[in-house]
Amino acid sequence: MKLYNSLTRQKEEFVPIEEKVVKMYNCGPTVYNYIHVGNARPLVVFDTLRRYFIYKGYEVKFVVNFTDIDDKIINRANEEGVDTTQISNKYIEAFLEDAKALNLYDYETINPRATQYIQQIIDFVQGLVDKNAAYEVNGDVYFNIDAAKNYGKLSKKNLEDLISGARVNINEQKHSPADFALWKAKKEGEPSWDSPWGPGRPGWHIECSVMAKTLLGETIDIHSGGVDLQFPHHENEIAQSETLHDKAFANYWLHNGFITVDEEKMSKSLGNFFTLKDVAKNYDLEVLRFFILSSHYRQPLNFSDYVMGQVKAGLDRIYNAKYKLEDLEKKVVDKEVSLSEEEIEKQMGLRVREFETAMDDDLNTADAITAIYNFVKDINTYIDDESSLYIVKKAKETLETLTNVLGILKREMETIDDEKILSLIEEREAARKNKDYQRADEIRDELLKQNIQLEDTREGVKYRRI
Ligand SMILES: [Zn+2]
């Protein structure tokens, strides 16, 4: 399998450190708000990579951290007059809900929190201080950029340019403008932990170096995250870890592209973001997952209602093939496999290879989905109630296996009968008469989720299955 390594800017054959084991670390969310579609992309992409490794017979250790101490969390807690842990717990809970709906927890994911690793962080920073790679000023501890070998090797930035271009804050006490904080002295109104440098809290970059080391080892196979984390976050992680351990931190660095809205990057600072809770009002989050995988992970991906609608129709097509096979399984009789069916079986093998070839080429999920569509077309063309049970089962199993790699087709068939629809329509009418428009909208959305569209006509409310 080839993966595009940001370190070398080329596709490289993946070779794990330990045979048949993959150690992956993905930078997770800062838990001070609901996650948005842009945050969901790396989670879906790298969960899919993990799934593909499992499909190929690897054991995968997969870590996604929660940044639960940070300026944004502290500000939020102060605004609301609560503890930082109340903020982080609330948003971790909300995250887990969204993540499950995105099918991110079908396999074990290790979710360490920064505040659970304070002692290991202090030890790591002390190690850097002992190596003269870090220094303390008034309770702050900074990484000494001169101690790092090849600083800028990931982001391809030049240290001289960084230093000359850096804005120097008068209050800062750093020796070089490119030095960065490992430990921050306690300020008024901030939570803190005791340390050899007085009460304080960790900087952001250090937690990932420490949790990756503690949970996966000093050198890991794959470190991943959004492309916006490449600098300074990942560059600083490399500087810290490689300076302390004198060995490579991660062998492969993988970065996904942005999600855009009207060709602009989706971000909280631009205010053009959709939270997963927003999206879930109109779509099952599995549709969002399928949308994210519909293009190659390194390409920018434009989010729009129109595309989501198209993606949903595509996903429905795959579901229909699954339902067809489930139906046939109950109907067809067990008989010998015919000659033409041997051809169909061969064709299935070709589709599987088409899928694998795409995935082996730097996780090209867009082409892998095309392979699944081709397979769905085969199912619709060649398999019917004349088929043998063996071939129906084989097709069903193959479809399940391939879609499981992408983490889709996890929903049970939801059938809603006409009687139930009519009673909900009645309830909606009553709600509207009582001017309870919120409830009326809820009922409409509820039905829409089950592919029932309501139309208000002159003859009253009509519905159709979409
Ligand atoms: Zn990180």
Residues whose N, C-alpha, C, O or C-beta is under 5 A from the ligand:
A	BS01	ZN	C27 C208
